[in-house]
Every structure is written in C-alpha cells, then in structure tokens.
Amino acid sequence: MMSGERILVIEDEARIAQFIERGLIYEGYRVNVARDGQTGLNIARDTPPDLVILDWMLPGLDGLEVCRRLRAASDVPILMLTAKDDVSDRVSALDTGADDYLVKPFSIDELMARVRALFRRATPTSRPEVLRFADLTLDTGTHRAYRGDHAIDLTAKEYDLLELFMRNPRQVLTRDVIFDRVWGYDFGGESNIIEVYVRYLRQKTEANNEARLIHTVRGVGYVLREE
Ligand code: CA
C-alpha cells in the first residue's frame, strides 16, 4: 500500500487527537486535525481527504451529523470513534454511512489496522466500481468512460483527472489538490498542465455538444457540476 494518503481527524479532545495524529504521521500518512465538526467539514471540502477518522461526541454538530454531511458529498471512507459501546449506536453509525467504528479506548495498533483495512477496501483495483455523474459514467475496473452512450477514449492522466472529479462531485478542487492527487507532487503552481488536461477532458466529454460539466472556479480550481 502506497502511503502518503491524507487523513482528516475530527476529534475535540486534544490529547486523543494528538495521540492519533502522531501515530498516523509515524506511519507516513498526511494528517489534518479539526477540533469540531464544522471545521472538519470545511477542511474536507477544501482539501478532500482519503479517509476520515470522526469522533461521535463533538461540540456543535455531532459526529453522526458530520458523517451524514460528509457522506452526502463524497464516498470517502469514514471510521467513527465512539465511547458508547452499545449495539444500537453502532448500527446508527453504520446506517449514517460510516464504514467502520472503533470503541474508545483503543490502542494505536488497532486504529492503524482499521485504517489499513479501510484503505484496502477503498482501493479501486480490489473493488471495481462504476462512478456516475449526470450522464457521465466511469468504470474503475475497465477504465472505460462514457458520456451517455458515447465511449470516451482517455489517456492515463486524463482518466486519473476525470476519476478525481467523479469521486468528488460538486466539490471545488484546488489546483494544489489536483496536482497532488493526479501528478503526485507539487508543481509550485507555475505549470499550466492542469488547464491543458481540463481542456482535453472538456473536448472529449463535450464532443457531441453536451452541456459542460467541468467548470472553472476562477483563481481557485475546478468543479464537476451541472449547470
Ligand atoms: Ca469527543
């Protein structure tokens, strides 16, 4: 498993947040910490994480509500932390869209094992899926893309970029995030390579005069959305 995935930790208790953060960084993950739900949602929107570790009991928006909102916006794996060792609470967590839960107190080894398991489950090669947005379809198993009934012939990088958009529909993706996710490093913001690839994708996804789906957010980045 390649490390360097970005994990968002939403936990109000400083001691626990720090314990988790240190453990994750030690394993090579990049970590963002939010101390309340709204801050967590803001971070998730601005810097889409690869996985979210979400505490149940939070001030303001509670973990279930945060989970619901995260799930409405993306398929990011969500691991919920709960002090409540109660069957109905676990069921609520999973019903709300959490992928797994861990009951406090837990060991760092147990947490890491759950995180690795969620990443394994989320890896496209192990679980092909068909992503859909509007009339766009992307099959992560065959790497084939379609606009309506028309097959779209994509290069590897075009595919990666379209997959990133389709995994984060209606979310504004900054240039930094796109560089990082598609090219795997930071271009320092000087390159126009994203503009070039977005242009290719638009040409291919609008080849039959279909409505534009990849929109420019001036000065920020791009978003996949309908008009
Ligand atoms: Ca808490």
Residues whose N, C-alpha, C, O or C-beta is under 5 A from the ligand:
A	BS01	CA	D12 E13 D55 M57 L58
